[in-house]
Amino acid sequence: MKKAYFLILAALLIGTTVQAQYNKALPSTRSQFYSNEAKYNIGLIGGATMTQWLHIGGTKTQYHHPLNFGIVGGLTLERKLQSNLSVGIEGLYAMRNTHLNYEVLNFPVSLGSGPEHNKDFYRQLDVTYQEVNVQIPVTYYMGQGNIRPFVYAALRASLPLSGKEIWQKKEILNYGTPDQHYSETGATIDTVEMTAQNMRPWNVGLVAGVGVLFRINFSNYYFLIKADASYHSTIVNSFTNEEIHGDSQNVIGASYIDPYLLSYRLNTDATARITILFPLKKQLKGACMRWGEYD
């Protein structure tokens, strides 16, 4: 009799336990999807960049920098350190263009004193070159959800590849009068290749940027889109020793390498980019798990 009571009690306990298991809420696939993101993301970068050469020191000549745009593209690998913090590495190829023009007034062209021995000149520099950038951004994401603003800072190494510099010099006739014009007679145009004599072959700089992250969800996957804008400046003088000491074979004719600007030159750029990131995450499939549920 006691044995029968024991069997009935055991059956009741098993039934209660099974019922409790069925009544317990099953894990939400959606909550798993959001709470368990990939640690690594790999992506493609593309955008537009505006390059300027910033001169510091010298005689503080007033020069003009019209806007010139190029393109930039590359690859990125990002690792999440925390839910709101990541570190990455980016390899970028940039096509850069910059333009500079200024005026040199009362420049001595012959011995003696007086206005007849001085002339006014207009000078212009146009540069087109290619560059490889490698940068290591540290990114801080704000908030939660599918749209998240972020800020980042990066250390960049810049390696100019090849390029061309076009220097122009024209005399300004009747400067400061209504009939002022540039003389085409005697105008000088020099075109030289960018070399280690007129551009430092490497540089390092700092980048700061802001942006917005968008998460695009699918039933079995997600990917990320980042839109950002940043500003970069080198921290090493990009003038070469040959330029500074006047030993460069390219410092001739219409060259803008003269006492009016020579001092310290920083290569800067402002960039707007779109990055598409693909999470690197294993997908599991089993009796209780569908494709797209992440471990």
HELIX and SHEET records of a PDB file:
HELIX    1   1 LYS A    2  ASN A   23  1                                  22    
HELIX    2   2 THR A   29  SER A   35  1                                   7    
HELIX    3   3 PRO A  115  HIS A  117  5                                   3    
HELIX    4   4 ASN A  241  ILE A  244  1                                   4    
SHEET    1   A 9 TYR A  63  HIS A  64  0                                        
SHEET    2   A 9 LEU A  85  PRO A 108 -1                                        
SHEET    3   A 9 PHE A  69  GLN A  82 -1                                        
SHEET    4   A 9 TYR A  40  ILE A  56 -1                                        
SHEET    5   A 9 TYR A 264  LEU A 280 -1                                        
SHEET    6   A 9 TYR A 222  THR A 234 -1                                        
SHEET    7   A 9 ASN A 203  ASN A 217 -1                                        
SHEET    8   A 9 ILE A 147  LEU A 173 -1                                        
SHEET    9   A 9 ASN A 118  TYR A 141 -1                                        
SHEET    1   B 9 TYR A  63  HIS A  64  0                                        
SHEET    2   B 9 LEU A  85  PRO A 108 -1                                        
SHEET    3   B 9 PHE A  69  GLN A  82 -1                                        
SHEET    4   B 9 TYR A  40  ILE A  56 -1                                        
SHEET    5   B 9 TYR A 264  LEU A 280 -1                                        
SHEET    6   B 9 TYR A 222  THR A 234 -1                                        
SHEET    7   B 9 ASN A 203  ASN A 217 -1                                        
SHEET    8   B 9 ILE A 147  LEU A 173 -1                                        
SHEET    9   B 9 HIS A 181  TYR A 182 -1                                        
SHEET    1   C 9 TYR A  63  HIS A  64  0                                        
SHEET    2   C 9 LEU A  85  PRO A 108 -1                                        
SHEET    3   C 9 PHE A  69  GLN A  82 -1                                        
SHEET    4   C 9 TYR A  40  ILE A  56 -1                                        
SHEET    5   C 9 TYR A 264  LEU A 280 -1                                        
SHEET    6   C 9 TYR A 222  THR A 234 -1                                        
SHEET    7   C 9 ASN A 203  ASN A 217 -1                                        
SHEET    8   C 9 ILE A 147  LEU A 173 -1                                        
SHEET    9   C 9 THR A 188  GLU A 193 -1                                        
END                                                                             
